[in-house]
């Protein structure tokens, strides 16, 4: 943990230092004990869940300074930082859809009629090609494509090739 999180060594450097393989370092970092070690080290430095929450809250109101011609330095909202902080808070609070879906548990809670209807709906989707459509594009793809073309007519005026006058032919240079 010291090598990876404090000294910021690469996994290869840490593996060489500890005389272990890089996959061992990777597996170790995924263990709950490693997480607990990092949390304990952060708490020693005064970083707690409450301070992290406060920092994220402050980042949701972040501003930055930009230099505007003829007006000098101006303070404006830092929308990228605000968006990322808001997204992180949403992720922590579970605002987004669950990352894992336990189909076995969901199906176990269904009755026979519900199970049969779910199977029938899946079969209809497969037969109609709806599943492939959902996987390969959005349901409103036609609208998206149609709305990207504002005007189908060319804005350039094109002359037929026979009538085109080249500067060298017209006597103008």
Steps between C-alpha positions, in 0.01 A plus 500: 500500500784738586672437166184531291299773671761716676814466289294462179718221361379306199379145553820373340715709737303376800527139380877534460530662843303221671636220280153392385322497164295787357181287503557447874500877550181529292324225697610651831358841409157340442479350849285650775801507735686730258201734491491505879872583509451794263201627701697476824793691345264769373333530840844552659540797270155636593317378191169342596175426321368831636795702365476327162127579487572862589767522228262353241229745609744790456605369159133514392532879537850533346600809308801581285662815372525578130663792326247687286622744236435862600347388831792331676475213743143373551368233737268250333348163590731203442236283339726200443602480866141560610367227270763246611433571868125469448547174309723361777247592767224339293711186468570488874135556592376244249308745286606314185363160409651212694830383355415135566169334433422170671279331244475180705358689799257697280376192319466302823255763626283469186193286480445244223291741292758779533780262399305381197426861397870593535601201283233589240614865492860391451399267219301779330798734526731241347259420216435866418865596512434757773787373713751552222355845431537594867857371511622663180326837519254715685124467454481845335793459260286609207424831673863560585616438145217704348567795730868525411421626149352849515476557127549237233583758230860593437599851596762510223397608155633250256526563130498220248852402402459627140397847616767541766733783411858473612692824568764417236228457234319824578801722466480599868789422727 
